[in-house]
Every structure is written in structure tokens, then in C-alpha cells.
Amino acid sequence: MSGRIIPTRYKKKKLPRQARICAGCNDFFHTIFSSKQKYCSSTCRRADQKSTDAYVAYYNECKFKFHVYHFPEEFDLSLLEQHGWYKAKNNGDNLKGVSRDHKISVKHGWKNDIPSDVIRHPANCELMLHSDNSSKSDGCSIDLEELLKEIKIWNAKHPKAASL
């Protein structure tokens, strides 16, 4: 038996339990304190995953489908000339550039059942420095009533672009 380690039996230490709220059904459940468990059951985990998949589909539907250069009178293109487009560090490295922002955020649209064609409408777009856009997070710079008015004005000015 030389060089061989024989495991000894020891009593497992009980970890404290913590009450948590299920990310799926919002009910309380108990888990071990060190656990990263977010759901009370696999049913809640699967249901929440379906919800996440639906949000991702909505997010993709809300992406802008137009070029700001086609509407120079509507957007401050001098900001682009001065700073250029935002590019991530691994894709061009212009972290101080400009990005397109949703005035009413996609997340707000999702939570309030706003149709994706309203969220992706050019009237809901503004150019801003990416640093300002990031600090805004999922906040909104306009309310839905005001946006709907701006969409009507936009569609009257640009009838061919109304279907964007």
C-alpha cells in the first residue's frame, strides 16, 4: 500500500439555504446559498427560455432597415463627419463614434407590446455618440404619443419611405 492514498470519510457540512424568487414564475423557492439556481423547476426554466427566444425575435424585428444617408435633412450627419460610425474594438476600434439609437427603446417596446414596425420606424431613430447611447441603457428619450405624432409627420414628408 505504499504511495496510495485512501480517502477518509467525513461529514459534509450543511450549507445555509436562501429564499429566492423564481425568474420564471416569480414564486419563492429555497436553494443552497452558494447555488446559482434561478428557477424553481425545469418547467419554469423552459418557459423563461421561450420568452427569451421571443424577445430575441422581437429585437431582430426592431432593427432599423434604412440608411440615414437617404434622409440627410432628418439626421445630423455632421456628427458622423466629425466622429465617424462607432466600431467595436474587435471590428475597427472607433469607440468614440456615432451609433443609431431608438428613441423608444426596444426593451420598452417589448414590455409595453408596442409593434416592432413602430419601434424600427425612422422617426424613432436618432444619431448620438455611442458613449451617450450606452449610458442611456434601455431608457427612452420620447414617449409613445409623441413618437406616433412624429411618425405621421415623417410619413407625410416621405411617402415612399413610409413602409420602412
Backbone torsions as a table, in degrees:
resi	resn	phi	psi	omega
1	MET	NA	25.4	-178.8
2	SER	-76.2	136.0	176.6
3	GLY	78.3	-3.5	-177.7
4	ARG	-98.3	130.2	-179.9
5	ILE	-96.7	126.9	178.6
6	ILE	-101.2	122.2	-178.6
7	PRO	-66.6	141.3	176.2
8	THR	-98.4	150.2	178.2
9	ARG	-83.1	136.9	177.4
10	TYR	-138.1	157.5	-179.2
11	LYS	-82.1	125.8	178.9
12	LYS	-70.2	137.0	179.3
13	LYS	-79.6	131.1	178.3
14	LYS	-78.3	129.1	178.6
15	LEU	-87.0	146.9	178.8
16	PRO	-64.5	146.9	178.6
17	ARG	-98.9	150.8	-176.8
18	GLN	-131.4	140.2	175.2
19	ALA	-80.9	133.7	178.3
20	ARG	-132.4	167.2	175.7
21	ILE	-106.5	129.2	-179.3
22	CYS	-65.6	132.2	179.4
23	ALA	-71.0	-15.4	-179.3
24	GLY	-92.5	-52.5	-172.8
25	CYS	-110.7	-4.7	-180.0
26	ASN	64.7	18.7	173.7
27	ASP	-89.1	157.9	175.8
28	PHE	-77.5	146.0	170.9
29	PHE	-148.8	161.7	-178.7
30	HIS	-107.5	140.7	179.2
31	THR	-144.1	164.7	176.3
32	ILE	-68.6	137.9	-174.3
33	PHE	-51.5	-40.2	-175.9
34	SER	-81.8	-4.5	-177.4
35	SER	-73.6	150.0	176.1
36	LYS	-102.0	17.6	-176.5
37	GLN	-62.2	128.1	-178.9
38	LYS	-108.5	-16.6	-173.5
39	TYR	-122.2	149.6	179.3
40	CYS	-80.6	-19.8	-179.4
41	SER	-155.9	167.2	177.6
42	SER	-68.8	-26.8	177.2
43	THR	-63.2	-45.0	178.4
44	CYS	-65.7	-38.0	179.8
45	ARG	-62.8	-44.7	-180.0
46	ARG	-66.8	-40.8	179.8
47	ALA	-63.9	-41.2	179.1
48	ASP	-67.2	-34.6	177.7
49	GLN	-64.3	-39.9	176.8
50	LYS	-62.6	-39.7	178.5
51	SER	-64.1	-40.7	177.9
52	THR	-63.3	-43.1	178.2
53	ASP	-61.4	-39.7	178.9
54	ALA	-65.9	-39.3	178.0
55	TYR	-64.4	-42.2	179.4
56	VAL	-61.5	-40.6	177.6
57	ALA	-63.9	-43.5	177.9
58	TYR	-62.5	-44.8	178.8
59	TYR	-56.3	-44.9	179.8
60	ASN	-67.0	-34.7	177.5
61	GLU	-68.1	-25.0	-175.8
62	CYS	-87.9	-0.9	179.7
63	LYS	-67.7	140.2	179.2
64	PHE	-63.7	140.6	-177.6
65	LYS	-122.6	37.8	-179.5
66	PHE	-142.8	166.4	177.6
67	HIS	-106.6	131.4	179.8
68	VAL	-64.4	-26.0	179.9
69	TYR	-66.6	-19.8	177.5
70	HIS	-77.2	-13.1	-178.9
71	PHE	-131.9	64.1	-175.2
72	PRO	-63.8	-25.3	-179.7
73	GLU	-77.8	-14.3	-177.1
74	GLU	-96.1	-22.5	-174.2
75	PHE	-125.2	148.7	-179.7
76	ASP	-81.2	86.0	-177.9
77	LEU	-73.2	-15.7	176.6
78	SER	-65.2	-29.9	175.3
79	LEU	-62.3	-38.9	177.4
80	LEU	-68.4	-41.9	179.2
81	GLU	-61.9	-36.9	-177.5
82	GLN	-76.0	-42.3	-171.7
83	HIS	-112.6	-21.0	-175.7
84	GLY	75.9	172.7	178.4
85	TRP	-74.4	147.2	174.3
86	TYR	-65.5	136.4	174.2
87	LYS	-138.2	130.9	-179.9
88	ALA	-62.0	161.9	-176.8
89	LYS	-58.2	-35.4	-179.0
90	ASN	-88.7	6.7	-176.0
91	ASN	-141.2	41.0	178.0
92	GLY	123.6	-24.5	173.3
93	ASP	58.1	62.0	169.3
94	ASN	-124.6	76.9	-174.9
95	LEU	-72.9	-15.1	179.9
96	LYS	-100.1	17.6	-177.1
97	GLY	-82.5	-173.8	-176.0
98	VAL	-101.3	143.3	173.6
99	SER	-131.9	161.9	176.5
100	ARG	-86.4	135.5	-177.3
101	ASP	-121.5	143.6	171.8
102	HIS	-82.8	122.5	177.3
103	LYS	-60.6	-47.5	168.8
104	ILE	-98.5	119.0	-172.2
105	SER	-66.8	156.4	177.9
106	VAL	-61.5	-41.8	-179.1
107	LYS	-63.4	-40.6	177.2
108	HIS	-64.2	-41.6	177.6
109	GLY	-61.4	-40.1	179.3
110	TRP	-65.2	-46.9	-177.0
111	LYS	-66.7	-28.0	-175.2
112	ASN	-109.5	15.2	176.5
113	ASP	54.0	42.6	176.2
114	ILE	-85.6	129.2	-178.3
115	PRO	-56.8	143.7	-176.9
116	SER	-62.7	-29.0	179.7
117	ASP	-68.9	-24.0	174.6
118	VAL	-75.2	-42.8	-177.4
119	ILE	-68.0	-36.0	-177.8
120	ARG	-89.8	0.0	-178.7
121	HIS	-62.2	142.0	179.1
122	PRO	-56.3	-28.1	178.2
123	ALA	-68.4	-16.5	177.9
124	ASN	-92.5	7.6	-176.0
125	CYS	-106.8	141.0	170.6
126	GLU	-143.4	148.3	176.6
127	LEU	-90.8	135.1	176.7
128	MET	-153.6	159.7	176.2
129	LEU	-59.7	139.1	-176.7
130	HIS	-59.9	-34.8	178.6
131	SER	-61.9	-39.4	176.7
132	ASP	-69.1	-38.6	179.2
133	ASN	-64.2	-42.0	-179.8
134	SER	-65.4	-39.7	-178.9
135	SER	-71.2	-24.5	177.7
136	LYS	-69.9	-27.6	179.5
137	SER	56.4	-125.3	-177.5
138	ASP	-102.7	22.9	176.7
139	GLY	-74.3	168.4	-179.5
140	CYS	-119.8	142.9	179.0
141	SER	-102.7	6.7	-177.9
142	ILE	-156.5	156.3	175.1
143	ASP	-99.6	167.2	-173.4
144	LEU	-61.8	-40.5	-179.0
145	GLU	-59.8	-45.7	179.6
146	GLU	-65.5	-40.3	179.0
147	LEU	-62.7	-42.8	-179.9
148	LEU	-61.9	-35.8	175.1
149	LYS	-64.6	-44.6	179.7
150	GLU	-65.0	-33.5	177.8
151	ILE	-65.4	-42.6	177.9
152	LYS	-61.0	-44.1	178.8
153	ILE	-63.3	-45.3	179.5
154	TRP	-59.0	-48.5	-178.1
155	ASN	-63.7	-32.1	176.8
156	ALA	-71.0	-38.4	179.9
157	LYS	-75.2	-32.9	-174.7
158	HIS	-129.3	70.9	-175.4
159	PRO	-61.6	-32.4	180.0
160	LYS	-73.2	-25.0	-177.1
161	ALA	-93.5	2.8	-175.7
162	ALA	-63.9	-22.7	-176.7
163	SER	-88.9	5.0	-179.2
164	LEU	-67.2	NA	NA
